[in-house]
Amino acid sequence: MVLTARSAKQKGSKFEKKIVDTIKKQSGWHARKQPGSGIFADFKNDVFIMSPLGQKFIIECKKWKHGWRTGDKAKQSADMLIIEKDFGNPKVYMEYDMLINFMKDIKYLHEENEKLKEQLNDKDNDTK
């Protein structure tokens, strides 16, 4: 069966929604689909995310029938693959679950840091 433009678009849109939903639910980070999924100059790529610290990131989503075979082959059984082309920045290829776990850890550390700040504030107020 050959994918038509409409079914390919639906497949991509459904995958983008899945990414947004899992990031929001599992990591607690802010996530949303970009308006128009990349067709507007001000909203490039597919998904916008923001960390608990306010750091903003843009994600491009691709759903291919066979995945990225070259990346899977090169990664082998490693946790992640880092690739750098000549005159470029390194890129990281990893399992999505690992990314979500990193995001959860960052959110947890941010929350713990906020609790410590509150405790220090309370101690300062108690000594005044």
C-alpha positions as CSV (number, residue, x, y, z in Angstrom):
1,M,0.0,0.0,0.0
2,V,1.4,3.4,-1.0
3,L,0.9,6.3,1.4
4,T,-1.0,9.2,-0.1
5,A,-0.1,12.7,0.9
6,R,-3.2,12.9,3.0
7,S,-2.5,9.7,4.9
8,A,1.2,10.6,5.3
9,K,0.2,13.9,6.8
10,Q,-2.3,12.2,9.1
11,K,0.4,9.7,10.2
12,G,2.9,12.6,10.9
13,S,0.3,14.6,12.8
14,K,-0.7,11.7,14.9
15,F,2.9,11.0,15.8
16,E,3.5,14.7,16.7
17,K,0.5,14.6,19.0
18,K,1.8,11.4,20.6
19,I,5.2,13.2,21.3
20,V,3.5,16.2,22.8
21,D,1.2,14.1,25.0
22,T,4.0,11.8,26.3
23,I,6.3,14.7,27.1
24,K,3.6,16.6,29.0
25,K,2.3,13.5,30.9
26,Q,5.5,11.7,31.6
27,S,8.1,14.4,32.0
28,G,6.0,17.3,33.2
29,W,7.6,19.7,30.7
30,H,5.4,22.1,28.7
31,A,4.9,20.9,25.1
32,R,2.7,21.9,22.2
33,K,2.4,21.2,18.5
34,Q,3.6,24.1,16.3
35,P,0.8,25.9,14.4
36,G,0.7,24.5,10.9
37,S,3.4,22.0,11.7
38,G,6.2,23.8,10.0
39,I,4.5,25.7,7.2
40,F,4.8,29.1,8.9
41,A,8.1,30.9,9.1
42,D,7.6,31.9,12.7
43,F,6.7,28.4,13.7
44,K,9.3,26.1,12.2
45,N,9.4,22.4,12.8
46,D,6.8,20.3,14.6
47,V,6.8,20.6,18.4
48,F,7.8,23.3,20.9
49,I,8.9,22.3,24.4
50,M,10.0,24.2,27.4
51,S,11.9,23.0,30.5
52,P,11.0,23.8,34.1
53,L,13.8,26.3,33.9
54,G,12.3,28.1,30.9
55,Q,14.7,26.7,28.3
56,K,13.0,26.4,24.9
57,F,13.5,23.7,22.4
58,I,12.1,22.8,19.0
59,I,11.6,19.2,17.9
60,E,11.3,17.9,14.4
61,C,9.3,14.6,14.2
62,K,9.6,12.0,11.6
63,K,7.8,8.7,11.5
64,W,9.2,6.3,8.9
65,K,8.1,2.8,8.2
66,H,11.5,1.4,8.9
67,G,13.0,4.0,11.1
68,W,16.5,5.3,10.5
69,R,18.2,2.1,9.7
70,T,21.7,3.6,9.5
71,G,21.3,5.1,13.0
72,D,20.1,1.9,14.4
73,K,22.9,-0.1,12.8
74,A,25.6,2.4,14.0
75,K,24.1,2.6,17.5
76,Q,24.1,-1.1,17.9
77,S,23.4,-1.9,21.6
78,A,24.7,1.4,22.9
79,D,22.4,3.8,24.8
80,M,22.9,6.6,22.4
81,L,24.8,7.5,19.2
82,I,26.5,10.9,18.7
83,I,27.2,11.8,15.1
84,E,29.2,14.8,13.8
85,K,29.5,15.7,10.2
86,D,32.4,17.8,9.0
87,F,31.9,21.4,9.9
88,G,28.7,20.7,11.9
89,N,27.5,20.3,15.4
90,P,27.2,16.8,16.9
91,K,23.8,15.2,16.9
92,V,22.5,12.7,19.4
93,Y,20.4,9.7,18.4
94,M,18.8,7.8,21.4
95,E,15.7,6.0,22.5
96,Y,12.8,8.3,23.2
97,D,12.3,6.7,26.6
98,M,15.8,7.8,27.6
99,L,15.0,11.4,26.6
100,I,11.8,11.3,28.7
101,N,13.8,10.0,31.7
102,F,16.4,12.8,31.3
103,M,13.5,15.3,31.2
104,K,11.9,13.7,34.4
105,D,15.3,14.0,36.2
106,I,15.7,17.6,35.2
107,K,12.1,18.4,36.4
108,Y,12.8,16.5,39.7
109,L,16.1,18.4,40.3
110,H,14.4,21.7,39.6
111,E,11.6,20.9,42.1
112,E,14.1,19.8,44.7
113,N,16.1,23.0,44.1
114,E,12.9,25.1,44.6
115,K,12.1,23.3,47.9
116,L,15.6,24.0,49.2
117,K,15.2,27.7,48.3
118,E,11.9,27.8,50.2
119,Q,13.5,26.1,53.2
120,L,16.4,28.6,53.2
121,N,13.9,31.5,52.9
122,D,11.9,30.1,55.8
123,K,15.1,29.9,57.9
124,D,16.0,33.4,57.0
125,N,12.6,34.7,58.0
126,D,12.7,32.7,61.3
127,T,16.0,34.3,62.4
128,K,14.7,37.9,61.7
